[in-house]
Amino acid sequence: MCLLNITLCKCTRRFVTNIHACLHACLPTCLLACMLGWLHDFLFACLLACLFVCMTPCLLTCLLAHIIACSHSCLLACFFACMLDCMLACLHTFKLACLLACYLQTCMLSCLHA
């Protein structure tokens, strides 16, 4: 297991750079896709809503990938990846019990024994 505090410190310093990189990766694609949709109905509110819907998952995925890449050998990365898997697995149920069970059974066992 790596020294988590050192990695977190390093990752925190990089976080602003990562946000900038993710904005550059997501914004042009989302803007183009939304502009094409906006030209169809000419409603500015639709353009803003589209950008929000497009940018949110794009930025979250991009930042999560940076965090995992930054601390790939750490326990933190294991928990992040496992939590994402649990969220996807429990998405259809919308129950906190599913999420907790998945987290405790899967993440705690696999990450702590890794």
PAKOL-401184 format. One record per residue (C-alpha): residue number from 1; chain; x, z, y. Coordinates in Angstrom, 1 decimal. Each point is the difference from the previous one (the first is absolute). Example, Ala and Ser with C-alpha at 12.3 -4.5 7.8 and 13.67 -1.06 7.14 Angstrom:
BEGIN
pos,unit,px,pz,py
1,A,12.3,7.8,-4.5
2,A,1.4,-0.7,3.4
***
This chain:
BEGIN
pos,unit,px,pz,py
1,A,0.0,0.0,0.0
2,A,1.3,-0.9,3.4
3,A,0.3,2.3,3.0
4,A,-3.5,-0.5,1.3
5,A,0.6,1.4,3.5
6,A,2.9,-2.4,0.7
7,A,-2.1,-3.0,-1.2
8,A,-3.0,1.1,2.1
9,A,2.2,0.3,3.0
10,A,1.4,-3.4,-0.5
11,A,-3.4,-1.5,-0.7
12,A,-1.5,1.6,3.1
13,A,2.7,-1.5,2.2
14,A,-0.8,-3.4,-1.5
15,A,-3.7,0.4,0.4
16,A,-0.3,-1.4,3.6
17,A,2.1,-3.0,-1.1
18,A,-2.3,-0.4,-3.0
19,A,-3.1,0.0,2.1
20,A,1.5,-2.7,2.2
21,A,0.9,-2.1,-3.0
22,A,-3.4,0.5,-1.6
23,A,-1.8,-1.0,3.3
24,A,2.2,-3.2,0.1
25,A,-1.0,-0.7,-3.7
26,A,-3.7,0.7,0.3
27,A,-1.1,-0.9,3.6
28,A,0.7,-3.8,-0.1
29,A,-1.8,-0.5,-3.3
30,A,-3.0,2.2,1.0
31,A,-0.2,-1.5,3.5
32,A,0.0,-3.6,-1.4
33,A,-2.6,0.8,-2.6
34,A,-2.2,1.9,2.5
35,A,0.4,-2.6,2.8
36,A,-1.3,-2.7,-2.4
37,A,-3.0,2.1,-0.8
38,A,-0.5,0.9,3.7
39,A,-0.1,-3.7,1.0
40,A,-3.0,-0.4,-2.3
41,A,-2.2,2.6,1.7
42,A,1.7,0.6,3.3
43,A,-0.6,3.8,0.0
44,A,3.0,2.0,1.2
45,A,-1.4,3.1,-1.8
46,A,0.3,-1.9,-3.2
47,A,3.6,-0.8,0.7
48,A,0.9,3.6,0.6
49,A,-2.0,1.2,-3.0
50,A,1.8,-2.6,-2.1
51,A,3.4,1.0,1.2
52,A,-0.7,3.7,-0.8
53,A,-1.3,-0.9,-3.5
54,A,3.0,-2.3,-0.7
55,A,2.8,2.1,1.6
56,A,-0.9,3.4,-1.5
57,A,0.6,-0.7,-3.7
58,A,2.9,-2.4,0.9
59,A,1.8,2.7,2.0
60,A,-0.7,2.8,-2.4
61,A,1.3,-2.1,-3.0
62,A,3.0,-1.1,2.0
63,A,1.0,3.5,1.1
64,A,-0.6,1.5,-3.4
65,A,2.3,-2.6,-1.5
66,A,2.7,0.9,2.6
67,A,-0.4,3.7,-0.8
68,A,0.3,-0.6,-3.7
69,A,3.0,-2.3,0.5
70,A,1.6,2.5,2.2
71,A,-0.3,2.8,-2.5
72,A,-0.2,-1.9,-3.3
73,A,2.0,2.4,-2.0
74,A,-1.8,3.1,1.3
75,A,-2.9,2.0,-1.3
76,A,-1.9,-0.9,3.2
77,A,-0.1,-3.6,-0.9
78,A,-1.4,0.8,-3.4
79,A,-2.8,2.0,1.6
80,A,-0.8,-2.6,2.5
81,A,-0.2,-2.8,-2.6
82,A,-2.0,2.2,-2.4
83,A,-2.5,1.1,2.7
84,A,-0.6,-3.6,0.9
85,A,-0.7,-0.8,-3.7
86,A,-2.4,3.0,-0.2
87,A,-1.8,-1.1,3.2
88,A,-0.5,-3.5,-1.5
89,A,-1.0,1.4,-3.3
90,A,-2.6,2.3,1.5
91,A,-1.3,-2.4,2.7
92,A,-3.1,-1.0,-2.1
93,A,-1.1,3.6,-0.5
94,A,0.5,1.3,3.6
95,A,0.5,3.5,-1.5
96,A,2.6,2.5,1.1
97,A,0.0,1.4,-3.6
98,A,1.3,-3.3,-1.3
99,A,2.8,-0.1,2.5
100,A,1.0,3.6,-0.6
101,A,0.0,-0.4,-3.8
102,A,2.0,-3.2,0.2
103,A,2.5,1.5,2.4
104,A,0.4,3.2,-2.1
105,A,0.2,-1.7,-3.4
106,A,1.9,-3.2,0.9
107,A,2.1,0.7,3.1
108,A,1.0,3.6,-0.7
109,A,1.0,-0.8,-3.6
110,A,1.7,-3.4,0.6
111,A,1.8,0.9,3.2
112,A,1.2,3.5,-0.8
113,A,1.3,-1.1,-3.4
114,A,1.6,-3.2,1.3
***
